[in-house]
Every structure is written in structure tokens, then in C-alpha cells.
Amino acid sequence: MPHIRWLILLLLLLVGCTVPGLECTDPLGCVVVGPNDPVVLATLLDTTGPAAELSAEVARGISLALAERDSTILEHSVSLLSFDAGCRAAKGESASQEIATVEEVIAVLGTVCAESAEAALPAIAEAGGVLVSPANTDPALTHTAVSPAPAYFRTIPDYTRQAELMAHFADEVLEAQTAVILYDNSPYSEVLRTTFRDAFLQTGGTVSLQTRLDVPVQLDDVMQLTSLSAPDVLYLPLFETDATAILALIQENEALAETQVLGSDSLLLPSFPQGAGAAVDGMLVSGLAVNGNAYQDFLNRWQQEYGSLPQTPYAAFAYDAADLLLTAVADSAQVSSNGALLIGRQALRESLLKTTGFPALTGLLTCTQNGDCGSDNSLVIFRLADTEQPGTTWPPPVIWPQEN
């Protein structure tokens, strides 16, 4: 008799998981959303740790995207489960394993920190899920796709595209022919160095010197070699401490008076010009900015909802990530006669993968085969100024392109 009871239980479970008129043929399985059940998504943000403040802004961007749809998909409410990756690999891994046990979760929005995303992705992918990030810029995250469609997508450009932008700007606008690159031993700096170098060489320019600052060398000696090269541009994919020290030495070196100093978004911080003082005046750095009518409408809605404006462009990337995912969920869902939904996990990935020209706040999004969806329209170059000068504002003015 026990085996009969187990058989009855199994039949009841099967009946509960079926959708009238629909059958799951998805190779990764399906999520069944009952007629009166919510569509369940998860957020995996870094709500504790060094990215907590940024994660809070990202969370608001996601919430605003949901509110624009009245928090519904195909007449089902949307339920968000929140998890914390803590900007740490170990915490990202454990949180993703917890998410993977919740079968109702269709997809995950996050993370902010790349290290937590890298650690979280295996468990999410293994469970058939998908991770959509508004903030990860590490290029390595889209180099390992899950066949036949990736389990990871992002709406923000990876940081190599900043270096490419800066190299083309140096060639097309500054008409630079020679460059020197000073970098450190961080993966961020190394990748930007090689990307800028390769892109600048492709324009016909010459890189006369590349020096890593972590080797046993005096900074004065490095600057002496730099001045002997007399480059048109000096590219600094560095962080605040090293960049501030180098700017101080440049200010004292007449041989570098005509050299244009360039940097990356690691220096796009209010504290950097405050610390560097007059030496920073005129330095150009790459970064992210969003504008346009749709973005202005977004800012108005944000102001109404939260009583202030977002402090970073990541709010817009978060809105776009949620909007893109919600659209893909609706596109991949099958609707039963009783209103239930059958959502194929592979079908959801493929829906994201086929994204082409998706109208977003940050530009038109088109996803590559590896899950990169970000628009280059959000990449710009800023001119920094001495914060002691009258009229200095933050963020600094965008000088190129004139209209992003």
C-alpha cells in the first residue's frame, strides 16, 4: 500500500505542475506560473560592503522599471526576492546557491560587483537561470558563454570600450601621433593599457613608452623617461593615489607642458580633483553619461518617487536591465487558456540573445552572442577642472561626443 500512496502523491504533483494545453519542451526546463501566482524574479545586489550605496541606487532603478509596468507581466504580478552578494566572491556564491533552490525564480537582476557576479554565475547557470547585470564592467564576464545561449547578460558597456573610445578620441580630435602609458598591476589597469595601446596603434599612432608603476622604480625616473619621449598624450589607467602623484610631477616638468593627460573612469570621482588641485585642470577622463528626452523623463519620475535625483548613471542602467528582462520574460512566456504561464528557461535566454535595437534610456541595446548588450552611446569623455575654480560643477562637463 505505501507504494500506492506515493503514486497518488506523484500524480497530484504532476497535475499541479501541468498547464492546460501547453507542454514544456525546453531543454533547460520550464517555470510554471499558476493562474493566480506571481512571476518571481530575484535581485542579487551588493547591499553590504563597499558597493552598498551604489546597490541602493541600482535597486531603486529596478523598482522604477517595475512601477512603469504596474509591477505586472501578462496580467500576473511580479514578486522580487532580494539577496545580498556583499561584493565578495564567497557571499555571491552562497547567495546564488540559495537562489538556485527556489524553483519559482525565473531570472536574477545583479550584481554590482564583478567578483560576486563571477562567483554567482555557475550556480545560476547550472539551475537554468539567467543573470542580467546593470553594473558589471569586467570584460572577462562575457568571455565564458553557456552554450547554446549565455546565462549572463549586461546592459552596461565593459570598460575596454572606454579605452577604445579614448584611443580614437586621441587620434581623431587631438590628432595625437605619440603616446606614453603608465599603469599598475591591477587587472583593470592592465586590460585598459593593452586595449588603448592596440587601438592607438591601429590608428597609426606610436606608443613610445609603457611603464608599470609597481616594479622597483622611482616615480621621478619614470617621469624623466616620459618627458624624454615628449608624447602627445599620456594615458593613465590608474587609481587616485598614483594619478595624483604623477599630475604633481607633470606640473613641475616643462617638457610635458604640451602633453595632454588622459585617464579612465577610476578617476571619475569628486575626491580626485579635490586632492589633485590645480594639477588636474584640463585632464580628460572616459566614463559613462546618459542624456536625451527619455532620460529626462526618467529623472522626473525618479524625483517624484524618491525626492532627489540619482547620483550616478547606474540608475539608468539598472532601469534598462529590468526593462530588458521583463520584456524578454513576456516574449518567451506561453499563456494557457486559464491564464497560467509556461516560461522556458532556454527560451528566455534566447529571447534576450536576439535583442536588437531595444530602445533604452542608455541607447539602443543589441546583445552579442556572449551577452554584451550595452550601448556605446553612454560612453563619453569628461574634462576635469580644479575644484577651487569658480563655477566648477560635478559631474564635470562632457566634451566628446557633443551629443551622446
PyMOL commands that set and color helices and strands:
alter all, ss='L'
color gray80, all
select helices_A, chain A and resi 2-17+52-68+89-100+114-126+139-142+160-172+187-202+219-229+240-251+254-256+265-267+271-280+293-306+314-332+345-353+376-378
alter helices_A, ss='H'
color red, helices_A
select strands_A, chain A and resi 30-33+39-45+72-73+76-84+105-110+131-133+152-154+178-183+206-212+233-236+260-263+284-288+333-335+341-344+358-360+363-365+379-383+398-400
alter strands_A, ss='S'
color yellow, strands_A
deselect
rebuild
show_as cartoon
